Amino acid sequence: MQTAFEVGVFDNGAHRVVLTHDPEAPEVIRLEGIHKTYSMGDVEVHALRGVTLNIKEGEFVAIMGTSGSGKSTTMNIIGCLDSPTRGSYALDGEDVSTLSKDERADIRLRKLGFVFQGFNLLSRTSALENVELPMLYAGIEPAERHRRATEALHAVGLAGREQNHPNQLSGGQQQRVAIARALVNDPKLILADEPTGALDSRTSVEVMDIFQRLNRERGITLVLVTHEPDIAAYADRVVVFRDGRIQKDYRVNAPRDAAEELKNLPAVDEDEE
């Protein structure tokens, strides 16, 4: 499925920004005819039925669908957490369809960053150490781990919180730690699975502001799974699943601007959340 996108313009309050979605940009994700079938006793469950989806570098894509639509299965395949029953998947130009578990784990470490609804932080470990964890697995030297983790925490607005443990942080702050952790290995793609599902309205906007800044300022490719239309409206493309197939794939002509919305919301002291 090849989609041509027009230019989108939004006003961020300081200057006007043009999103062009270069049609010549390289593909980060290329799914071709993806099927996924699960066997449950004598019954076969067809979770995906021939999904074809291409996502280019620098896109911010929201994947939507009801429970059982296939969106989570697609996310698992894109994230190299599962393999298709048949069909092909190329990530950053590399065919990963038939890789072993260990090979998929290596791809996840090198090319993917994950953000989950439940944060998935180690409770007895500081914010800094949680962010350093992927680099520890990658064999990066301690001094470099410390530098990059500190930089990532500053980038998501957590300067001064490096030594706090998760129970000393609000839900929004914990999700920012998770986003920082997703950034530190310089991934080709960040996958966010219901990242605002456990957050209140204002904190959800703050998290979407971080995602939009990462996408617009750093050109990071983002794929976000959500069941909330209001959250999908922050992306610049929405893909809707139904019954294991793509039902809709469309451009958001005027994405919501989280930074602008935050200006109109009352300030909150995060220590009191």
VOPAGU-2260 file (C-alpha; in pm, 1 decimal, decimal comma):
REM VOPAGU-2260
SITE   aa  ch    i         X         Y         Z
SITE  MET   A    0       0,0       0,0       0,0
SITE  GLN   A    1     176,0     312,1    -123,2
SITE  THR   A    2      28,8     640,2      -3,1
SITE  ALA   A    3     114,4     982,8    -141,4
SITE  PHE   A    4      91,3    1255,2     120,7
SITE  GLU   A    5      31,3    1622,1      61,1
SITE  VAL   A    6     203,7    1905,2     246,2
SITE  GLY   A    7      54,4    1984,0     587,9
SITE  VAL   A    8     100,7    2320,3     761,9
SITE  PHE   A    9      47,9    2399,9    1129,4
SITE  ASP   A   10     120,9    2697,9    1352,1
SITE  ASN   A   11     317,9    2610,2    1666,4
SITE  GLY   A   12     290,7    2958,6    1815,0
SITE  ALA   A   13     650,4    3058,7    1736,3
SITE  HIS   A   14     676,9    2993,6    1365,5
SITE  ARG   A   15     498,2    2808,8    1091,0
SITE  VAL   A   16     626,8    2461,6    1015,1
SITE  VAL   A   17     574,5    2267,9     694,1
SITE  LEU   A   18     554,4    1889,1     700,1
SITE  THR   A   19     638,4    1758,2     355,5
SITE  HIS   A   20     664,3    1378,5     391,4
SITE  ASP   A   21     922,3    1340,6     118,6
SITE  PRO   A   22     796,0    1072,5    -122,5
SITE  GLU   A   23    1160,1     976,0    -177,5
SITE  ALA   A   24    1224,5     917,4     194,9
SITE  PRO   A   25    1341,4     561,1     264,3
SITE  GLU   A   26    1096,7     308,2     402,1
SITE  VAL   A   27    1149,0     210,2     764,0
SITE  ILE   A   28     864,8     -45,0     760,9
SITE  ARG   A   29     749,2    -254,4     467,9
SITE  LEU   A   30     487,0    -521,0     536,1
SITE  GLU   A   31     378,6    -727,1     235,1
SITE  GLY   A   32      87,6    -970,2     249,8
SITE  ILE   A   33     125,9   -1039,4     622,2
SITE  HIS   A   34     -83,1   -1322,5     765,2
SITE  LYS   A   35     -79,5   -1435,3    1127,1
SITE  THR   A   36    -260,9   -1747,6    1238,5
SITE  TYR   A   37    -274,7   -1884,2    1592,8
SITE  SER   A   38    -373,2   -2242,4    1671,3
SITE  MET   A   39    -595,2   -2287,4    1975,4
SITE  GLY   A   40    -651,9   -2661,4    1998,6
SITE  ASP   A   41    -833,5   -2762,0    1683,2
SITE  VAL   A   42    -929,7   -2404,6    1606,0
SITE  GLU   A   43    -724,1   -2163,6    1394,3
SITE  VAL   A   44    -757,6   -1793,5    1470,2
SITE  HIS   A   45    -669,0   -1562,8    1181,2
SITE  ALA   A   46    -537,9   -1248,1    1349,5
SITE  LEU   A   47    -404,6   -1087,4    1029,1
SITE  ARG   A   48    -531,9   -1150,4     678,7
SITE  GLY   A   49    -292,5   -1016,4     416,2
SITE  VAL   A   50    -180,3    -683,4     562,9
SITE  THR   A   51      34,0    -462,0     341,8
SITE  LEU   A   52     166,9    -143,4     499,6
SITE  ASN   A   53     459,3      87,8     422,5
SITE  ILE   A   54     583,9     356,1     662,8
SITE  LYS   A   55     854,1     600,6     559,8
SITE  GLU   A   56    1129,9     756,9     764,7
SITE  GLY   A   57    1005,9    1054,6     966,5
SITE  GLU   A   58     637,2     964,7     969,7
SITE  PHE   A   59     418,5     975,7    1280,3
SITE  VAL   A   60     154,5     705,5    1235,9
SITE  ALA   A   61    -129,8     608,9    1469,5
SITE  ILE   A   62    -270,4     256,5    1444,4
SITE  MET   A   63    -629,1     217,0    1560,6
SITE  GLY   A   64    -888,9     -57,8    1585,9
SITE  THR   A   65   -1120,7    -231,9    1826,2
SITE  SER   A   66   -1016,2    -531,0    2035,5
SITE  GLY   A   67    -945,1    -823,5    1803,6
SITE  SER   A   68    -894,1    -601,7    1499,0
SITE  GLY   A   69    -530,7    -704,2    1450,0
SITE  LYS   A   70    -362,9    -380,9    1558,5
SITE  SER   A   71    -174,0    -536,4    1850,6
SITE  THR   A   72     -63,3    -835,2    1642,1
SITE  THR   A   73      66,4    -592,7    1379,8
SITE  MET   A   74     253,4    -398,5    1646,6
SITE  ASN   A   75     410,9    -719,9    1776,2
SITE  ILE   A   76     530,7    -810,8    1427,2
SITE  ILE   A   77     660,4    -458,9    1356,7
SITE  GLY   A   78     838,9    -468,7    1694,2
SITE  CYS   A   79    1002,0    -805,3    1615,3
SITE  LEU   A   80     823,8    -957,5    1915,3
SITE  ASP   A   81     654,6   -1209,7    1685,6
SITE  SER   A   82     693,0   -1341,9    1331,1
SITE  PRO   A   83     429,7   -1360,9    1058,0
SITE  THR   A   84     284,0   -1695,2     954,6
SITE  ARG   A   85     343,1   -1586,2     599,5
SITE  GLY   A   86     426,9   -1269,6     412,5
SITE  SER   A   87     737,8   -1052,2     432,9
SITE  TYR   A   88     852,0    -775,8     666,0
SITE  ALA   A   89    1148,9    -548,6     594,5
SITE  LEU   A   90    1269,3    -318,2     874,8
SITE  ASP   A   91    1504,8     -42,9     763,3
SITE  GLY   A   92    1567,5    -239,3     442,1
SITE  GLU   A   93    1646,9    -567,6     620,5
SITE  ASP   A   94    1418,3    -869,6     584,6
SITE  VAL   A   95    1330,8    -974,7     938,8
SITE  SER   A   96    1039,3   -1207,0     854,0
SITE  THR   A   97    1214,6   -1534,0     929,5
SITE  LEU   A   98    1469,5   -1438,4    1193,6
SITE  SER   A   99    1517,8   -1652,0    1505,1
SITE  LYS   A  100    1421,9   -1526,9    1851,7
SITE  ASP   A  101    1781,3   -1430,2    1927,8
SITE  GLU   A  102    1818,3   -1248,7    1595,9
SITE  ARG   A  103    1494,3   -1058,7    1655,9
SITE  ALA   A  104    1619,2    -961,6    2002,7
SITE  ASP   A  105    1932,6    -816,6    1845,4
SITE  ILE   A  106    1722,0    -616,2    1597,2
SITE  ARG   A  107    1507,0    -481,3    1880,9
SITE  LEU   A  108    1814,6    -368,7    2070,3
SITE  ARG   A  109    1975,6    -197,0    1771,5
SITE  LYS   A  110    1684,1     -48,3    1580,5
SITE  LEU   A  111    1373,2     -20,2    1797,8
SITE  GLY   A  112    1258,3     173,6    2100,8
SITE  PHE   A  113     946,9      74,5    2296,4
SITE  VAL   A  114     704,9     271,4    2514,0
SITE  PHE   A  115     427,1      82,2    2693,5
SITE  GLN   A  116     109,8     178,9    2878,3
SITE  GLY   A  117     241,1      30,4    3203,5
SITE  PHE   A  118     583,0     206,3    3180,3
SITE  ASN   A  119     772,5    -122,0    3251,3
SITE  LEU   A  120    1028,7      42,3    3479,0
SITE  LEU   A  121    1239,0    -144,9    3735,5
SITE  SER   A  122    1095,4     -35,5    4070,2
SITE  ARG   A  123    1416,1     -49,6    4274,9
SITE  THR   A  124    1623,2     128,9    4014,9
SITE  SER   A  125    1670,5     502,7    3959,9
SITE  ALA   A  126    1539,9     684,7    3653,8
SITE  LEU   A  127    1895,5     713,6    3524,8
SITE  GLU   A  128    1963,8     341,5    3567,8
SITE  ASN   A  129    1633,1     250,2    3401,1
SITE  VAL   A  130    1731,1     457,7    3099,0
SITE  GLU   A  131    2080,2     306,7    3092,8
SITE  LEU   A  132    1946,6     -50,3    3077,6
SITE  PRO   A  133    1926,9     -92,4    2695,3
SITE  MET   A  134    2281,9      38,6    2665,4
SITE  LEU   A  135    2399,4    -209,3    2928,7
SITE  TYR   A  136    2266,6    -492,3    2711,5
SITE  ALA   A  137    2435,7    -332,4    2410,1
SITE  GLY   A  138    2774,6    -336,5    2585,1
SITE  ILE   A  139    2822,7      40,9    2594,1
SITE  GLU   A  140    3084,8     172,5    2837,2
SITE  PRO   A  141    2957,9     311,5    3172,6
SITE  ALA   A  142    3068,6     671,9    3112,4
SITE  GLU   A  143    2895,6     681,7    2774,5
SITE  ARG   A  144    2583,7     516,2    2921,1
SITE  HIS   A  145    2569,7     782,2    3190,9
SITE  ARG   A  146    2614,2    1066,9    2941,9
SITE  ARG   A  147    2350,0     944,9    2699,0
SITE  ALA   A  148    2097,2     855,0    2970,5
SITE  THR   A  149    2136,4    1197,0    3133,0
SITE  GLU   A  150    2094,5    1367,8    2796,9
SITE  ALA   A  151    1780,2    1165,4    2721,1
SITE  LEU   A  152    1623,0    1247,1    3058,1
SITE  HIS   A  153    1693,1    1616,5    3003,0
SITE  ALA   A  154    1534,4    1591,6    2656,1
SITE  VAL   A  155    1205,0    1472,3    2808,3
SITE  GLY   A  156    1202,0    1734,9    3082,9
SITE  LEU   A  157    1338,6    1530,8    3373,4
SITE  ALA   A  158    1657,2    1719,6    3456,2
SITE  GLY   A  159    1714,2    1686,5    3829,0
SITE  ARG   A  160    1512,0    1365,7    3854,3
SITE  GLU   A  161    1789,5    1127,3    3754,7
SITE  GLN   A  162    1819,8     960,8    4095,8
SITE  ASN   A  163    1447,6     932,1    4167,5
SITE  HIS   A  164    1296,1     584,0    4178,2
SITE  PRO   A  165     963,9     514,6    4000,7
SITE  ASN   A  166     765,0     537,6    4326,6
SITE  GLN   A  167     900,0     891,9    4366,6
SITE  LEU   A  168     769,0     996,4    4024,8
SITE  SER   A  169     421,2    1076,1    3894,8
SITE  GLY   A  170     266,4     863,7    3621,0
SITE  GLY   A  171     357,1    1123,8    3360,8
SITE  GLN   A  172     714,7    1139,3    3482,9
SITE  GLN   A  173     742,0     760,0    3472,5
SITE  GLN   A  174     623,2     760,7    3112,5
SITE  ARG   A  175     885,8    1023,7    3030,7
SITE  VAL   A  176    1151,2     793,0    3177,4
SITE  ALA   A  177    1018,5     519,0    2949,0
SITE  ILE   A  178    1039,4     752,1    2647,8
SITE  ALA   A  179    1397,1     846,6    2741,0
SITE  ARG   A  180    1483,3     476,3    2765,4
SITE  ALA   A  181    1338,3     423,9    2416,4
SITE  LEU   A  182    1563,1     700,2    2278,7
SITE  VAL   A  183    1906,4     611,6    2412,0
SITE  ASN   A  184    2012,6     358,9    2148,3
SITE  ASP   A  185    1920,9     600,8    1867,4
SITE  PRO   A  186    1649,8     373,7    1720,4
SITE  LYS   A  187    1522,0     385,5    1364,7
SITE  LEU   A  188    1170,9     358,0    1501,7
SITE  ILE   A  189     984,0     414,9    1828,6
SITE  LEU   A  190     678,7     197,4    1895,4
SITE  ALA   A  191     432,7     324,8    2155,1
SITE  ASP   A  192     156,8      87,6    2270,2
SITE  GLU   A  193    -129,8     281,2    2436,5
SITE  PRO   A  194     124,9     520,2    2595,9
SITE  THR   A  195    -143,8     748,3    2742,5
SITE  GLY   A  196    -380,5     473,1    2858,0
SITE  ALA   A  197    -286,1     506,7    3226,1
SITE  LEU   A  198    -256,1     886,9    3230,0
SITE  ASP   A  199    -491,6    1176,8    3300,1
SITE  SER   A  200    -591,0    1423,5    3028,1
SITE  ARG   A  201    -324,3    1688,7    3085,8
SITE  THR   A  202     -44,6    1436,4    3127,0
SITE  SER   A  203    -155,4    1266,7    2806,0
SITE  VAL   A  204    -115,2    1597,4    2621,6
SITE  GLU   A  205     232,1    1639,9    2775,6
SITE  VAL   A  206     336,1    1295,0    2652,0
SITE  MET   A  207     200,6    1368,3    2303,5
SITE  ASP   A  208     394,8    1696,0    2306,3
SITE  ILE   A  209     715,5    1499,0    2365,0
SITE  PHE   A  210     632,0    1258,8    2081,0
SITE  GLN   A  211     553,1    1545,0    1843,2
SITE  ARG   A  212     878,3    1724,5    1929,9
SITE  LEU   A  213    1081,7    1406,6    1875,0
SITE  ASN   A  214     913,8    1357,7    1540,1
SITE  ARG   A  215     928,9    1718,0    1419,0
SITE  GLU   A  216    1265,0    1824,2    1558,7
SITE  ARG   A  217    1462,4    1498,7    1534,7
SITE  GLY   A  218    1277,9    1331,2    1249,7
SITE  ILE   A  219    1219,5    1015,9    1456,0
SITE  THR   A  220     973,6     771,1    1302,3
SITE  LEU   A  221     689,0     698,5    1544,4
SITE  VAL   A  222     420,2     431,4    1538,3
SITE  LEU   A  223     158,7     462,2    1809,9
SITE  VAL   A  224    -117,9     213,0    1888,8
SITE  THR   A  225    -424,9     366,4    2049,7
SITE  HIS   A  226    -798,8     309,2    2077,5
SITE  GLU   A  227    -855,7     681,1    2144,8
SITE  PRO   A  228    -941,2     898,8    1840,6
SITE  ASP   A  229    -837,3    1208,9    2035,7
SITE  ILE   A  230    -484,9    1068,5    2074,9
SITE  ALA   A  231    -464,4     946,6    1714,4
SITE  ALA   A  232    -541,2    1305,1    1606,1
SITE  TYR   A  233    -189,7    1410,9    1716,0
SITE  ALA   A  234     -35,8    1188,5    1446,6
SITE  ASP   A  235     -12,2    1290,9    1083,5
SITE  ARG   A  236    -137,8     956,3     948,0
SITE  VAL   A  237    -392,9     710,1    1083,4
SITE  VAL   A  238    -424,9     341,8     991,1
SITE  VAL   A  239    -744,3     170,0    1107,1
SITE  PHE   A  240    -765,4    -208,8    1142,7
SITE  ARG   A  241   -1075,9    -425,1    1135,0
SITE  ASP   A  242   -1103,4    -805,1    1128,7
SITE  GLY   A  243    -732,5    -852,1    1058,8
SITE  ARG   A  244    -722,6    -615,1     762,8
SITE  ILE   A  245    -654,2    -246,6     705,9
SITE  GLN   A  246    -989,6     -75,1     676,5
SITE  LYS   A  247    -865,4     283,7     634,6
SITE  ASP   A  248    -531,8     456,6     582,0
SITE  TYR   A  249    -553,8     833,7     571,2
SITE  ARG   A  250    -365,2    1156,5     623,3
SITE  VAL   A  251    -456,3    1388,8     913,4
SITE  ASN   A  252    -461,4    1725,8     739,2
SITE  ALA   A  253    -453,7    1932,2    1059,1
SITE  PRO   A  254    -300,2    1731,5    1344,9
SITE  ARG   A  255    -367,7    1849,7    1697,6
SITE  ASP   A  256     -74,8    2054,0    1831,2
SITE  ALA   A  257       5,1    1942,2    2185,1
SITE  ALA   A  258     239,1    2234,3    2255,3
SITE  GLU   A  259     -35,7    2483,4    2172,4
SITE  GLU   A  260    -291,6    2296,1    2380,8
SITE  LEU   A  261     -61,7    2293,6    2683,6
SITE  LYS   A  262     -45,8    2672,3    2675,3
SITE  ASN   A  263    -420,0    2682,2    2739,7
SITE  LEU   A  264    -422,1    2426,6    3022,1
SITE  PRO   A  265    -364,3    2523,7    3388,1
SITE  ALA   A  266     -15,8    2453,0    3515,6
SITE  VAL   A  267      28,1    2156,6    3750,9
SITE  ASP   A  268     298,1    2105,7    4012,0
SITE  GLU   A  269     415,8    1754,3    3926,8
SITE  ASP   A  270     525,0    1697,8    4286,1
SITE  GLU   A  271     158,8    1718,7    4382,7
SITE  GLU   A  272      25,3    1477,7    4117,8
